[in-house]
Amino acid sequence: MVDDPNRETLANFEPGTTEPICQPLKTLESVLSWQPGDDCFNIATQALVKNNVEKKVRPHTLVCHDMAGGYLLDRFVQGADSSEYYRHYHWQYLDSFIYFSHYFVTIPPPGWTNAAHKHGVLMLGTFITEWDDGLERCKAFLKDEDTYKSLADKMVAITKFYNFDGWLVNIENKIEPEKVKNLLGFVEYLTVELHREIPNSKVIWYDSVIEDGSLKWQDQLNDKNRAGDRRCDVYVGVDVFGRNCFGGGGWNTNKAMSVISNHKLSAAIFAPGWVCEKHGHEHFVENQNRFWNLLSEFCTPNVISCLPIVTSFCHGCGTKYYRHGQVIKNKPWGNLSCQQLQPNIVNSAEDITVDYCTMDAYHGGGCLEVTGKLKSDKYTTLGIFSSSIKVDHPLLVSYTYQMIADEKDVGFCLYLRCDGGQKIISLVSDQEVGERQSQSTVSDYGIDFSDKLFNSSLPCMTDISQHSSVYATLSGDSQISLQATFHGEDISTSSKWKTRYYLVPSEEFNNDIQEIALCCYARKKEDVSSVDFTFKLGYLQIVNPISLINNSKEVSDLQLSDDQWTESTDADRNALVSGTLKWNYPSTSGVHFNIFCVGLKTDPHDNTEIDTSSRVFIGQAFVNMYRICDLCVSSGKADTPYSFKVIVQPVNNAGFTTPFKNCSTLTVNHTL
């Protein structure tokens, strides 16, 4: 991108490049004058998915991220050209996440909210006043009931507009004694109105100001700051940087968590970005995993309790960007809205390791990689998701994989464990395996049901197969139809990645699905005692097949607005164009849009010259708009308009992609 200091500066856009960014509101005046609709790029579109079905009162775990002041690379809502993104991906251990900064009103960047909501975790912003400036600001908004209610009303409207879930109220300055009543009124009014407008929303009060308005941290629950009898709504703070913290924080954070857990209290983990700030990005994944593995036993893990399950396991960044196993962006990138559903359990047997692979991927920036050794005629299982999913309809399942081993030596299946393990639905990868117990029948979804196999199709897994319903992968026209529906285009069948599809009838699901797992097994060979293998899981899709019907919607009213053109002075007659693409689309959570262009002179990712007839991937949008920045277009010769074409390709929440032939396009012509 070209950083032009003379370029027009737009609100909520990065100066120089006009990339859309998320920003805090820094003054009382800016909050009171805020209006919805001014900042649509920063709306989080992922609805909060249903998670734990468990209703009993239990301790909770909260993270207050406080990563180097906030609004770093994550402020770029369409992503940044860097993989050194601080991110969280152990969502199964959290109930709430606070995006924290020291600005007055901290609005969470939409990537954080989208990632949290995808995992059923609440996302909170921060309302903070501090020191002398905070004292004056509190005097202003607490001067009377009308003012503090006006501020609270704006905070509720901001929460609703940007689609997050509440606030940490952090007053770290003294309050004039006569204003304490108004402070209590402000917090109560904010809480009541937020709960009224947004179900399941949350307001959390930070322990700092006591009942007489003094700034005096109590570091305990007592009669000066008491919160009634809601024991699990009291969060004991743990500072990972170890400031005045039991155990000293860091790798010893688990010591404080152990004490909190023993007293059955909730925990607020402050500044886990220590892993990145202290130890850098080079070994971030290794250190992040180490940190959360130390805490895992003290957190109540979430389970998945609804469909669809659609994931490539991407963390939301990578050294390259892959689409259908092909590199379409050969440079580092990061965008937390692209983070995919993360496993909530990964357990395996001895001699098996599970890693997150960034050197290869099917979609996004990474995949799961399983390596190990299998004894002949033996198997191992790898849990991926713990769940509690009620199913009263057929189930469409697909997975995309690589097996780096001879599949004559190693086989595998995906299995769904139901009824406490008393029933297992096994989906075998072999296209030619076992004797058919029943032949497929045509479903109402335009594809066949999968053939059911005899249990003997899993000869080395007798303890599993005796409880199993075994299904073969779809083939023929059903496979071709699903492949086109999933990809939105015809792709080469010579890819190193293979995809298997299954349609399982509803009568198999009399009980909840409680676990989704892989099973790898070595085929029996007399002259082989063990087999080394590497297995990569690049994509997993478990959905209601009703999503196959009418999934090819296209966007409408596609247009380019506030475009700016800069013509080069050389003889090639090139021009750089920036502008905002907008369109309409039915509002559905989890939908995103692939943006492509035809007619560009250079690839925007690496500035290499390309064939102007090439269809070039530009990026992904998670709202109904996208900012293009400095796309290079050529007119070819004098007196000829500059021209290029934009294609917007929807991908629905079940992972199905609108075919290019059905996508809306916009041809842009411009004469300078």
Salt bridges, closest charged atoms under 4 A:
GLU14 OE2 - ARG75 NH2 2.99
GLU54 OE2 - LYS56 NZ 3.52
GLU54 OE1 - ARG58 NE 3.88
ASP81 OD1 - LYS329 NZ 3.23
ASP81 OD2 - LYS331 NZ 3.34
ASP95 OD1 - ARG58 NH2 2.71
ASP95 OD2 - HIS60 ND1 3.54
GLU130 OE2 - HIS102 ND1 3.03
ASP133 OD2 - ARG137 NH2 3.59
GLU136 OE2 - LYS139 NZ 3.39
GLU145 OE2 - LYS149 NZ 2.60
ASP165 OD2 - HIS117 NE2 2.60
GLU176 OE2 - LYS139 NZ 3.84
GLU176 OE1 - LYS179 NZ 3.70
GLU193 OE1 - ARG196 NH2 2.54
GLU197 OE1 - LYS160 NZ 2.66
GLU197 OE2 - ARG196 NH1 3.45
ASP233 OD2 - ARG230 NE 2.79
ASP239 OD2 - ARG243 NE 2.57
GLU282 OE2 - HIS283 NE2 3.81
GLU286 OE1 - HIS283 ND1 3.83
ASP360 OD2 - LYS496 NZ 3.34
ASP360 OD2 - LYS536 NZ 3.43
GLU369 OE2 - LYS536 NZ 3.93
GLU407 OE2 - LYS498 NZ 3.17
ASP409 OD1 - LYS525 NZ 2.40
ASP430 OD2 - ARG523 NH2 3.02
ASP451 OD2 - ARG436 NE 3.07
GLU489 OE2 - ARG323 NH1 2.74
GLU489 OE2 - HIS324 NE2 3.61
GLU489 OE1 - ARG615 NH2 3.39
GLU508 OE1 - LYS423 NZ 2.63
GLU508 OE2 - LYS452 NZ 3.12
ASP512 OD1 - LYS390 NZ 3.44
GLU515 OE1 - ARG417 NE 2.89
ASP532 OD1 - LYS373 NZ 2.74
ASP562 OD1 - ARG627 NH1 2.52
GLU567 OE2 - ARG573 NH1 3.39
GLU609 OE2 - LYS601 NZ 3.69
ASP630 OD1 - ARG7 NH2 2.59
